[in-house]
Amino acid sequence: MALPKLTDEQRREALEKAAQSRRERAELRVKIKNGEVSIADVLADTDNPIVARMKVSMLIESLPGYGKAKATKLMEELEISPSRRVKGLGTRQREELLERLGN
């Protein structure tokens, strides 16, 4: 599929929108790390496009005490694909994540 031809204005708007989404995801990660937002809150808010499009690995790595290695190991144990996004989690995967990571 060919990429659509964008005007300079459309390209600039798309870049601004993408940058804003990255900033909002970064803010959410900081809130998770500081304990202002729980993993249960995040998993319950899949209607929010910022949460829905966040990779599960990024979500887990945002938790205190979890880095890339621990996140990868947990995802393998729960049979969650490395490319899985929060909105794409199945019911079982969501429940097991909550069970392992606490409320």
Secondary structure, DSSP 8 states (H G I E B T S, - for coil): -------HHHHHHHHHHHHHHHHHHHHHHHHHHTTSS-HHHHHH-TTSHHHHTSBHHHHHHTSTT--HHHHHHHHHHTT--TT-BGGG--HHHHHHHHHHH--
